[in-house]
Amino acid sequence: MLVSALLTSLGINSGLCVLFFILYSILRNQPSNYEVYVPRLLVEGNSKRRSHFNLERLIPSTGWIKRAWKLSEEDILSSSGLDAVVFMRVITFSLRVFSFAGIIGVFVLLPVNCMGTQLHEIDFEDLSNNSLDVFTISNVNSGSKWLWIHFSAVYILTIFVCYLLYHEYKYISSKRIAYFYSSKPQPRQFTILVRGIPVSVGSSVSESVESFFTEFHPTTYLSHMVVRRTSKLRSLIETRAAFVSFKSRYGAAIAFHIQQSINPIQWITELAPEPDDVYWPFFSSSFMRRWMSKLVVVVACILLTILFLIPVVVVQGLTNLSQLEIWFPFLKSILTITFVSQVITGYLPSLILQLFLKIVPPIMEFLSSIQGYISHSDIEKSACNKVLWFTIWNIFFATVFSGSVLYLVNIFLEPKDIPAKLAVAVPAQASFFIAYVVTSGWTSTASELCRIIPLIYSLVTRFCKSTDELEVPSLPYHRDIPRILFFALLGITYFFLAPLILPFLLMYLCLAYIIFSNQFKNVYMPKYETAGKFWPIVHNSMIFSLVLMHAISIGIFTLKKLSIASTLVFPLPVLTLLFNEYCRKRFLPIFIAYPAEVLMKKDKEEANDPAMAEFFDKLVTAYQDPALLPIRYSVNSNSLNSPLISSADV
Amino acid sequence: MLVSALLTSLGINSGLCVLFFILYSILRNQPSNYEVYVPRLLVEGNSKRRSHFNLERLIPSTGWIKRAWKLSEEDILSSSGLDAVVFMRVITFSLRVFSFAGIIGVFVLLPVNCMGTQLHEIDFEDLSNNSLDVFTISNVNSGSKWLWIHFSAVYILTIFVCYLLYHEYKYISSKRIAYFYSSKPQPRQFTILVRGIPVSVGSSVSESVESFFTEFHPTTYLSHMVVRRTSKLRSLIETRAAFVSFKSRYGAAIAFHIQQSINPIQWITELAPEPDDVYWPFFSSSFMRRWMSKLVVVVACILLTILFLIPVVVVQGLTNLSQLEIWFPFLKSILTITFVSQVITGYLPSLILQLFLKIVPPIMEFLSSIQGYISHSDIEKSACNKVLWFTIWNIFFATVFSGSVLYLVNIFLEPKDIPAKLAVAVPAQASFFIAYVVTSGWTSTASELCRIIPLIYSLVTRFCKSTDELEVPSLPYHRDIPRILFFALLGITYFFLAPLILPFLLMYLCLAYIIFSNQFKNVYMPKYETAGKFWPIVHNSMIFSLVLMHAISIGIFTLKKLSIASTLVFPLPVLTLLFNEYCRKRFLPIFIAYPAEVLMKKDKEEANDPAMAEFFDKLVTAYQDPALLPIRYSVNSNSLNSPLISSADV
């Protein structure tokens, strides 16, 4: 790709971004669009639906940009919870990493690359006609001493990222504990989900639970609620699962942590989600069924990953003009126009890819939902992981090797050759990924601002219904976190190969910071709270990016005939993985369950709180499937111990 | 290798076995050897040191064989504990597997192999001059339909082994629970080890423990004992570790299962071993130090594995006569004698290998001991695992590929080609491994009976000391379990390749059953009890053997141009691994810690037992380092809370 093609893409996308910003600045001032752009403020009563017209509304306002930029972490924490804070910290973390990397990359590595003559000397007179490859490491002469600068850069960046990762993990851990301390009593803190409840002949599930927990947890057991599902005959049946509530958080934790039954696949305990976070539709209580559905989902994910490669490969073919001319000969005359060809090579491929990728998060969310998770937040967390690895595999590796599925799988069956193959293939795709950052990063983030689909939906439905309840959306973390992490992976792996990518990445991160700050303030409201459980995914992804960078650098230095450097890189991935292992031991347990110290302190604080009695009253009936709620009004106070089958048969 | 060479080896080893049996039958009747052959009976007072001579003592008695064979599981359980039962069940399990496999192998597969003409037709007239290869699958013609019999055999054996594994795991789990129910109160059941105790300025470790557990476990906390080490200045210092005892088993389990502190690397809890099982010398309490020593040990194990290959390769060279003649030309005349050459090819290599292997278990035990385990039993369990994988790698893979270290490592870096390479190399070594079973299996198991080294030691020391306390040895599980498992691996992998190995293996297992039964009865006394924790190692090893067999069969069927069969084997490893995963979920938790149900039932049973008060009194001082015991007599009743430094400085 030539510099001019990149500039074209840059021009189009900058234009689009500015357009989106102006459009948003005008549209958000129109009271009729408040439901789309400030639903949160509407619901909270901070903004009223005015309908009188004035001219001011047509002048784009830019004050929101400043307000969004200045939004503090405390504001986000109090308004959108810890998950939003973690999300914003992913962006600020990346900003820090790539500011540092950008300085080294642009002011040190880039000049070194340009000075090389391996490919061809840079043509300063007609800069836009240079191939982008002269800015990459490919242009540094083989065996050149200058490569030691790249070598040092790899070491310095790794140390810097690990240092930041450690402090970030520590900070978010402490935030998580602080968040727990400051939280009001929540049903989930006192409740566990028990599955695989064995039932002896002649007794009900409810009786079985009651007798088990009064026997083994006599002092802490409070109440339980058997999960009921509608069977095919439309009658209610008791599943062998129940939400069991305790009188203290510590009591619930004890029952959760210790294996209850001699048979480990009976009385399986799990932390309960918040009542409105429970995912009811696919509530399977049998151990084998959940295990099987998990297996099926894993297979489905692998199949999806393999099949998805086909459109990606076709899209990659589009960047190749001569291939296109062979396929569609009638386009030949159009393709010879410089501007058209530049649009096609610089912009279209990543746009099409982008559209394909749009459907992945919902699919992954669906797969996670049938995998046996009991809460929306767990489903989202699992989907986030799936989308991340899907993106890395299908965008990064498929683009880099742009080969068939079999070729790609083959590469990973010969782990020894991976560095060498990466070293050849990764730098070659530098220009594609620079264009990808600009297209996919800039434009689609800016389009997030305008919320085009909700806007259209609002315009269409405006005339049909009027006084409906306004639903405030929540940010789909499983869509946006993997995207940011993927850009971070691109940044880290291309940092020493093609540092030209870094300024574009920084621009993207700034955009993302402003836009998501603004959207958290005005649009999104959290539906549930994982209290920072997304961070371990972020951490793992960063570690993977680092190790990938090390693998590529080993290959590159071998390829560039500097095998001492190649050997000296070896300790780096080992140390990085050891660092990761240390972090897993030092921080991860805090993200799985709260420690005894914290639980007991919190319990003691509230021991004499008169409000707790009322809370426990509510807790007893908190875990009801909302779909079955009408039945709730008909049950008597003894409902906990009598199955609802009879009343449901009516 | 020719049949005659195998027959020679067979002759020598059978002779040796018979010799050992006769020798043992005579020696054990000599009262002067009672300390060597029946130390256990001596200690228990069932056998007295008689010294009057009679002629009967010189006539070999065979009654012990019958008694050993008839020893029931209950006898072993009551006399040697559950670990001995598990050990014997490894043998009986293998006996069942290979009886079944033997019938299929000898009566179905062996005739099919002999009928083939791929290598050469079998020479029935001069049977002993046939190469052993005609009895292997290599002799079956490529593409032959007869190979479907081997294919079916692979499926049938896998199903049979998995079925047995499931029932065995289930049986041993239930035995483990029953053993716990029937056990007397033991200090370890009420105690946990706490490490990484943070100490605030001006307070001691002991004070820190006291205040933490009285705050967070007020109802169950009983007492604690800070671990003290001798520093370089020979004064006692408190480490940041303590044994903390509780008033109930359930109380200890709660403290063990729940992360105590906000910082997961402080207040780390571990199940305590029995007081006399504690391994004091290398008691490191710092998280980082233990982590580092673990890493160092892992690296050391890898290095040992790599360096060990050198003598193995040399030994392998000995089986090659022409190579030997080149190295030692002066031996040429001797090597041409048939008998000598047969001894060298059939017997010497495995004997030398055997001697080398003898030093491995102590080395691995040493490595495990510095890895940070706190009990002898954990060290032995870890050493058992290390020795097993060491043996599989260094005997199986090194022999099979008989190449350099780099070649061997290379194979595992190209996982795709493993089946193909195995298919070529494994059948070629069939005769070596048959000889190995006979030499290493038969003779060294029979030599276990005679306890040659303890016998010599006893003869030497007899005249130096006389009235010393008799020490009853315990069976080194980390030496013998891996050996049996390795033979099982050989049996499973060679079952369909060279079924001729199976009768020899069955013979070995029968020998092992009789000999170890006898030794448990007369010689070994358990020093500590893991209550069956060795079984998961056995289970994993069997699963690995099955998957290895599948990998080889995939390669073999491809090599034999029956690629449909090769494809149809694919589901087998997947299903086997799924089965293993299921077993991990279904049974493994029982082997890690006891469930709440069991603990509470046991606690309740003893709640009103007047003997418990006495037990708790003893429990308070149970965890004392025996090396520091003299000091114990000088401490007053308040010793628990006052550090011993002052008294130790004296």
HADDOCK unambig.tbl for C-alpha pairs under 7 A between the chains (distance, minus, plus):
assign (segid A and resid 216 and name CA) (segid B and resid 597 and name CA) 6.95 0.50 0.50
assign (segid A and resid 254 and name CA) (segid B and resid 254 and name CA) 6.32 0.50 0.50
assign (segid A and resid 257 and name CA) (segid B and resid 257 and name CA) 5.98 0.50 0.50
assign (segid A and resid 257 and name CA) (segid B and resid 258 and name CA) 6.31 0.50 0.50
assign (segid A and resid 258 and name CA) (segid B and resid 257 and name CA) 6.30 0.50 0.50
assign (segid A and resid 258 and name CA) (segid B and resid 595 and name CA) 6.55 0.50 0.50
assign (segid A and resid 258 and name CA) (segid B and resid 596 and name CA) 6.31 0.50 0.50
assign (segid A and resid 259 and name CA) (segid B and resid 595 and name CA) 4.81 0.50 0.50
assign (segid A and resid 259 and name CA) (segid B and resid 596 and name CA) 6.13 0.50 0.50
assign (segid A and resid 260 and name CA) (segid B and resid 595 and name CA) 5.21 0.50 0.50
assign (segid A and resid 260 and name CA) (segid B and resid 596 and name CA) 4.81 0.50 0.50
assign (segid A and resid 260 and name CA) (segid B and resid 597 and name CA) 5.76 0.50 0.50
assign (segid A and resid 261 and name CA) (segid B and resid 595 and name CA) 5.73 0.50 0.50
assign (segid A and resid 261 and name CA) (segid B and resid 596 and name CA) 6.66 0.50 0.50
assign (segid A and resid 261 and name CA) (segid B and resid 597 and name CA) 5.59 0.50 0.50
assign (segid A and resid 262 and name CA) (segid B and resid 595 and name CA) 5.89 0.50 0.50
assign (segid A and resid 262 and name CA) (segid B and resid 597 and name CA) 6.80 0.50 0.50
assign (segid A and resid 264 and name CA) (segid B and resid 585 and name CA) 6.99 0.50 0.50
assign (segid A and resid 264 and name CA) (segid B and resid 586 and name CA) 5.64 0.50 0.50
assign (segid A and resid 264 and name CA) (segid B and resid 587 and name CA) 6.90 0.50 0.50
assign (segid A and resid 264 and name CA) (segid B and resid 589 and name CA) 6.64 0.50 0.50
assign (segid A and resid 265 and name CA) (segid B and resid 586 and name CA) 5.95 0.50 0.50
assign (segid A and resid 413 and name CA) (segid B and resid 414 and name CA) 6.39 0.50 0.50
assign (segid A and resid 413 and name CA) (segid B and resid 415 and name CA) 5.97 0.50 0.50
assign (segid A and resid 413 and name CA) (segid B and resid 416 and name CA) 5.52 0.50 0.50
assign (segid A and resid 414 and name CA) (segid B and resid 413 and name CA) 6.41 0.50 0.50
assign (segid A and resid 414 and name CA) (segid B and resid 414 and name CA) 4.65 0.50 0.50
assign (segid A and resid 414 and name CA) (segid B and resid 415 and name CA) 6.56 0.50 0.50
assign (segid A and resid 414 and name CA) (segid B and resid 416 and name CA) 6.87 0.50 0.50
assign (segid A and resid 415 and name CA) (segid B and resid 413 and name CA) 5.94 0.50 0.50
assign (segid A and resid 415 and name CA) (segid B and resid 414 and name CA) 6.51 0.50 0.50
assign (segid A and resid 416 and name CA) (segid B and resid 413 and name CA) 5.55 0.50 0.50
assign (segid A and resid 416 and name CA) (segid B and resid 414 and name CA) 6.86 0.50 0.50
assign (segid A and resid 585 and name CA) (segid B and resid 264 and name CA) 6.98 0.50 0.50
assign (segid A and resid 586 and name CA) (segid B and resid 264 and name CA) 5.64 0.50 0.50
assign (segid A and resid 586 and name CA) (segid B and resid 265 and name CA) 5.95 0.50 0.50
assign (segid A and resid 587 and name CA) (segid B and resid 264 and name CA) 6.91 0.50 0.50
assign (segid A and resid 589 and name CA) (segid B and resid 264 and name CA) 6.63 0.50 0.50
assign (segid A and resid 595 and name CA) (segid B and resid 258 and name CA) 6.56 0.50 0.50
assign (segid A and resid 595 and name CA) (segid B and resid 259 and name CA) 4.82 0.50 0.50
assign (segid A and resid 595 and name CA) (segid B and resid 260 and name CA) 5.21 0.50 0.50
assign (segid A and resid 595 and name CA) (segid B and resid 261 and name CA) 5.74 0.50 0.50
assign (segid A and resid 595 and name CA) (segid B and resid 262 and name CA) 5.88 0.50 0.50
assign (segid A and resid 596 and name CA) (segid B and resid 258 and name CA) 6.32 0.50 0.50
assign (segid A and resid 596 and name CA) (segid B and resid 259 and name CA) 6.13 0.50 0.50
assign (segid A and resid 596 and name CA) (segid B and resid 260 and name CA) 4.83 0.50 0.50
assign (segid A and resid 596 and name CA) (segid B and resid 261 and name CA) 6.67 0.50 0.50
assign (segid A and resid 597 and name CA) (segid B and resid 216 and name CA) 6.95 0.50 0.50
assign (segid A and resid 597 and name CA) (segid B and resid 260 and name CA) 5.79 0.50 0.50
assign (segid A and resid 597 and name CA) (segid B and resid 261 and name CA) 5.59 0.50 0.50
assign (segid A and resid 597 and name CA) (segid B and resid 262 and name CA) 6.78 0.50 0.50
assign (segid A and resid 598 and name CA) (segid B and resid 262 and name CA) 6.99 0.50 0.50
assign (segid A and resid 600 and name CA) (segid B and resid 216 and name CA) 7.00 0.50 0.50
